[in-house]
Amino acid sequence: RMARIVRLLKAMPELMIMIRGMAAAIRSVFYTFCLLAMVIYVFSITITQMTHGTEVGRQHFANMPDTAYTLLLRGTLLDNVEQLVGELRSETPFVAVVFLVFVLVAAL
C-alpha cells in the first residue's frame, strides 16, 4: 500500500508540492491559533466582568467558558452577530463596542 502511495506521489509532482507547502505552513497556523486563543481569553475576562449582573450577561456571558464559546462562535466565526450586538447595545452599549473591537481583532 505504501508503494502505491509513493508511485502516486511520483506520478503527480504537484501533489507533493502542495503537501510540502502545507507542512511548511503548519507552524504559522499553530502560532496564529495560539494568538487567537490569547485574544479570546483576554476579551472573555473583560466581557464577563463588564456584563456581570445584566440579562445579556446571564444569557451569553455567565462565566469564562460560556463567554469564550460565545466569542468563538459569534465573534470569530460570525454566527448571528447582529442579534448579539443588538442585545448588547440595548443593555450595555459600551460592551457592544468592546465586542465589535473583538470581532475586528479576531478577523486580523
N, C-alpha and C positions, 0 to 999 in steps of 0.2 A: 504494500500500500504506500509506503514511504517513497518507493521508487517511482510510482505513478505520479505522486505529487511533485517530485523533483523533475520528472520529464515534463510535466505540465508547466512548471515554472521556467524551464529552459525553452519551452516552445513559445511562451508568452513573456518576453522580457519586460514589457510594460507593466505586467502584474508585479514583477519583482521590484520594479522602480517604485510602484505605489506602496508596496509593503515596507520598503526601506524608508520612504517618506513618512509613513505612519509611525514607524518605530522611532524616527528622529523627533517627531512631534510629541511623543508621549510625555517627555519631561516638561515641556512648556505647558501642556494641557494640565498636568498634575499641579504645577505651581499656580495656574490660573484657578483651578478648583479650590486650592488652599486659600488663596486670596479672597475668593468669593465666600468661603466658609467664615473667614475672619470678619468680613464686612457684614454678613448676616448675623454673626454673633454680637457685634458691637451695636448694630441697629436693633437687634432683639432686646438687648438690655435697655436701650434708650426708649423704645416704643412701649415696652412692658411697664416701665416706670411712669411714663407720661400718661398712659391710658388707665392706670390703676384707679378703680372706683367708678369707671364710666361703663355705660351699657356696651359700647363697642369694645371696650377692654375686656369685659366679661365674655363677650361673644367670640372675639377673634384673638385677643392678646392676653389671655388669662395667666399664662405662665411662659417661661422661656421656650419650652418645646413647641407650644401652640403658636407662639409668635414667630419662631424660626420657620415652622411649617407654613404659616400664612405668608411670610416674606418670600419663602422659596416658591410657593405656588402662585401667589398673586403678584408679587413684586418682581421676581426673576423670570418666571415662565409666563407672566402676564395673563393669568386666568381670572377673568371677571374683575379687572382692576377698577372699572368705573363705578361699580356698585360699592366696593370697599372705600374708595376715595369719597364717594357721596356720603356714606355713613360717617366717615371720619370728619368730613367738612361740616356736617350738621352738628356734631358734638364737640369736636376739638379741632378747629381749623389749623392750628399750628402743627399738630401731629399729621394732618393731611399733607402739609408742606414737607415735613420730615420724611414721610412715606414716599412722596414724589422724588425727593432727593435720593432716597434709596433706590428707586426704580432707575433713575438716571445713572447712578454709580454702578449698579449691578449690570446695566446694559453696556458699560465700557468693557 
